């Protein structure tokens, strides 16, 4: 087991550096095994990226670095999980979490229990299932306006 931290202090600019990258989930996304190929898109320096599915044009996930949301986000990957994406050095891991926008009432949550780990060298990715009570499937994301 190797500990993989989300890129500590990863700024918006660094996240933007992944825009245009095509990543592949060899095993697909959890529950959606046919969704394997995605392209990462950005919005002018925002800490939120779009992960657009190339296998189904109607599918798009909003993702961000967990470090934008919570301090000390540290996950464990088994050797099998690392091998699946060719990850031999934790420094090559980009850790992302998916965001969900709920309408009634309007709120945004992050899935910290199902992070996505991308090997930035191989462009292979895997979604993990984390059994840690600190990390929720529906972690609330604060949307404070400037000046509040």
Beta strands, then each sheet from edge to edge (+ up, - down):
strand 1: 2-5
strand 2: 22-25
strand 3: 37-42
strand 4: 49-53
strand 5: 60-64
strand 6: 74-77
strand 7: 93-102
strand 8: 107-119
strand 9: 124-127
strand 10: 139-141
sheet 1: 1+ 6-
sheet 2: 10+ 8- 7+ 5- 4+ 3- 2+ 9+
end
